[in-house]
Amino acid sequence: MNIPEGAESARYPVQAVERALSIVNMLADSPGLRPLGVTEIAAQLGVSKSTAHRLLTTLAEFNFVTRGVPAGKYRLGWAVYQVAHRLPHATGVHASAQPLMRVACDELGETVNLAIRFDSRMIIVESQGPPGIRVEMPRGVPCLMHNSAAGKALLLDLDLVALSDLVGPDPLPRTSPRTITAVGALHANLAASRKRGYTFDDEEGAEDFCCVGAPVRDHHGEIVASVSVTGPANRLVGPRLKDAGRRLHRLALDISQGIGFAGESTM
């Protein structure tokens, strides 16, 4: 049977590669990055211990896993970080954003983030904050989008049907008492954001923290990333909130124009 070029990998995945990647994901999802033993990994994969050991030995050779303490257990290796760290630079957004984010961080005195969409989640790929008061953000970890300003900025162009298909049916996961859990309400919130000129997370991701965001667009006008500023709810209020919104709107436009966007506003 003749298989079209490029179709074979999708229809006939290589089992050993699937299992090796499953091990990497398994270790990444382990609570607290707890190391796992061969027996546990084999059981989760549904393979023999000898098969699991061969896969782990190969992954360890390329430093995607490492054998550590306690003896005989495995954790993620540094090659995972090294590969992932190169990804933001491949988009062109990262290079354009970094110096501009630094300026915005200095002006606002708050943590500034750059996020990209990853399927139905978002990933923070860069975070810059002032010394001493930086809000630590989970870089490289897939996060929900409906409960943050950065995520909402990535969703701005979606109509109600597309939004529901992407983030899921009602109710959406609740991460704080203020999380918007109805897709219709989220869609209305996004419409208000477009009129306002920035997205806003009013303690929706976590209590006591607010976030302001804006989309970054490429030369086609497509949203390819978002920028946001995160800070304590008692600081991002009133005139300071509006100032942050205006500053983020300008930051998003400057980054967008740096990667070829020709418009005058990204909202």
Secondary structure in CASP SS format (residue, H / E / C, confidence):
PFRMAT SS
TARGET T0000
AUTHOR 0000-0000-0000
METHOD secondary structure of the structure
MODEL  1
M C 1.00
N C 1.00
I C 1.00
P C 1.00
E C 1.00
G C 1.00
A C 1.00
E H 1.00
S H 1.00
A H 1.00
R H 1.00
Y C 1.00
P C 1.00
V C 1.00
Q H 1.00
A H 1.00
V H 1.00
E H 1.00
R H 1.00
A H 1.00
L H 1.00
S H 1.00
I H 1.00
V H 1.00
N H 1.00
M H 1.00
L H 1.00
A H 1.00
D H 1.00
S C 1.00
P H 1.00
G H 1.00
L H 1.00
R C 1.00
P C 1.00
L E 1.00
G E 1.00
V H 1.00
T H 1.00
E H 1.00
I H 1.00
A H 1.00
A H 1.00
Q H 1.00
L H 1.00
G C 1.00
V C 1.00
S C 1.00
K H 1.00
S H 1.00
T H 1.00
A H 1.00
H H 1.00
R H 1.00
L H 1.00
L H 1.00
T H 1.00
T H 1.00
L H 1.00
A H 1.00
E H 1.00
F C 1.00
N C 1.00
F C 1.00
V E 1.00
T E 1.00
R E 1.00
G E 1.00
V C 1.00
P C 1.00
A C 1.00
G C 1.00
K E 1.00
Y E 1.00
R E 1.00
L E 1.00
G C 1.00
W H 1.00
A H 1.00
V H 1.00
Y H 1.00
Q H 1.00
V H 1.00
A H 1.00
H H 1.00
R H 1.00
L H 1.00
P H 1.00
H H 1.00
A H 1.00
T H 1.00
G C 1.00
V H 1.00
H H 1.00
A H 1.00
S H 1.00
A H 1.00
Q H 1.00
P H 1.00
L H 1.00
M H 1.00
R H 1.00
V H 1.00
A H 1.00
C H 1.00
D H 1.00
E H 1.00
L H 1.00
G C 1.00
E C 1.00
T E 1.00
V E 1.00
N E 1.00
L E 1.00
A E 1.00
I E 1.00
R E 1.00
F E 1.00
D C 1.00
S C 1.00
R E 1.00
M E 1.00
I E 1.00
I E 1.00
V E 1.00
E E 1.00
S E 1.00
Q E 1.00
G C 1.00
P C 1.00
P C 1.00
G C 1.00
I C 1.00
R C 1.00
V C 1.00
E C 1.00
M C 1.00
P C 1.00
R E 1.00
G C 1.00
V C 1.00
P C 1.00
C E 1.00
L C 1.00
M C 1.00
H C 1.00
N C 1.00
S C 1.00
A H 1.00
A H 1.00
G H 1.00
K H 1.00
A H 1.00
L H 1.00
L H 1.00
L C 1.00
D C 1.00
L C 1.00
D C 1.00
L H 1.00
V H 1.00
A H 1.00
L H 1.00
S H 1.00
D H 1.00
L H 1.00
V H 1.00
G C 1.00
P C 1.00
D C 1.00
P C 1.00
L C 1.00
P C 1.00
R C 1.00
T C 1.00
S C 1.00
P C 1.00
R C 1.00
T C 1.00
I C 1.00
T C 1.00
A C 1.00
V H 1.00
G H 1.00
A H 1.00
L H 1.00
H H 1.00
A H 1.00
N H 1.00
L H 1.00
A H 1.00
A H 1.00
S H 1.00
R H 1.00
K H 1.00
R H 1.00
G C 1.00
Y C 1.00
T E 1.00
F E 1.00
D E 1.00
D E 1.00
E C 1.00
E C 1.00
G C 1.00
A C 1.00
E C 1.00
D C 1.00
F E 1.00
C E 1.00
C E 1.00
V E 1.00
G E 1.00
A E 1.00
P E 1.00
V E 1.00
R E 1.00
D C 1.00
H C 1.00
H C 1.00
G C 1.00
E C 1.00
I E 1.00
V E 1.00
A E 1.00
S E 1.00
V E 1.00
S E 1.00
V E 1.00
T E 1.00
G E 1.00
P E 1.00
A C 1.00
N C 1.00
R C 1.00
L C 1.00
V C 1.00
G H 1.00
P H 1.00
R H 1.00
L H 1.00
K H 1.00
D H 1.00
A H 1.00
G H 1.00
R H 1.00
R H 1.00
L H 1.00
H H 1.00
R H 1.00
L H 1.00
A H 1.00
L H 1.00
D H 1.00
I H 1.00
S H 1.00
Q H 1.00
G H 1.00
I C 1.00
G C 1.00
F C 1.00
A C 1.00
G C 1.00
E C 1.00
S C 1.00
T C 1.00
M C 1.00
END
